[in-house]
């Protein structure tokens, strides 16, 4: 579900919003879901995705929908 959510939202929400959505959808699948653990993970994953895909590989992803 999270891969489909990314594919359907990356153009509308930008890579930042899509990655946050992927982390949230994936975390909601766990019985041990905790906001205190998910929010830092989402921030780290956004930083890695932006750094790797847009800066490192030069892919033309929008960062945000604005």
C-alpha positions as CSV (number, residue, x, y, z in Angstrom):
1,X,0.0,0.0,0.0
2,X,2.8,2.4,0.8
3,X,4.5,1.9,-2.6
4,X,1.2,2.6,-4.4
5,X,0.7,5.7,-2.1
6,X,4.1,7.0,-3.2
7,X,3.5,6.4,-6.9
8,X,0.1,8.1,-6.7
9,X,1.1,11.2,-4.6
10,X,4.7,12.0,-5.5
11,X,3.7,14.4,-8.3
12,X,0.9,16.1,-6.3
13,X,2.6,16.3,-2.9
14,X,6.2,16.4,-3.9
15,X,8.9,14.0,-2.6
16,X,8.7,15.4,0.9
17,X,4.9,14.7,1.3
18,X,5.1,11.4,-0.5
19,X,7.9,10.1,1.7
20,X,6.1,11.2,4.9
21,X,2.9,9.4,3.6
22,X,4.9,6.2,2.9
23,X,6.4,6.2,6.4
24,X,3.0,6.8,8.0
25,X,1.2,4.1,5.9
26,X,4.0,1.6,6.7
27,X,4.0,2.4,10.4
28,X,0.3,2.1,10.6
29,X,0.6,-1.5,9.6
30,X,2.4,-2.3,12.9
31,X,0.7,-3.1,16.1
32,X,3.4,-1.1,17.9
33,X,2.7,2.2,16.2
34,X,4.1,5.1,18.2
35,X,4.1,8.8,17.0
36,X,7.3,9.4,19.0
37,X,9.1,6.9,16.9
38,X,7.4,7.6,13.5
39,X,8.0,11.3,13.3
40,X,11.8,11.3,13.7
41,X,11.9,8.4,11.2
42,X,9.8,10.3,8.7
43,X,12.2,13.3,9.0
44,X,15.2,11.1,8.5
45,X,13.7,9.4,5.5
46,X,12.8,12.7,3.9
47,X,16.3,14.0,4.4
48,X,17.7,10.8,2.9
49,X,15.3,10.8,-0.1
50,X,15.9,14.5,-0.9
51,X,19.6,14.1,-0.5
52,X,19.9,10.9,-2.5
53,X,17.3,11.4,-5.3
54,X,17.3,15.2,-5.9
55,X,20.8,16.2,-4.9
56,X,22.8,13.0,-5.5
57,X,21.2,11.6,-8.6
58,X,19.8,14.9,-9.9
59,X,16.3,13.5,-10.5
60,X,13.7,16.2,-11.2
61,X,11.4,15.6,-8.2
62,X,9.5,18.6,-6.8
63,X,10.2,18.9,-3.1
64,X,6.8,20.3,-2.1
65,X,3.5,21.0,-3.8
66,X,4.1,24.8,-3.4
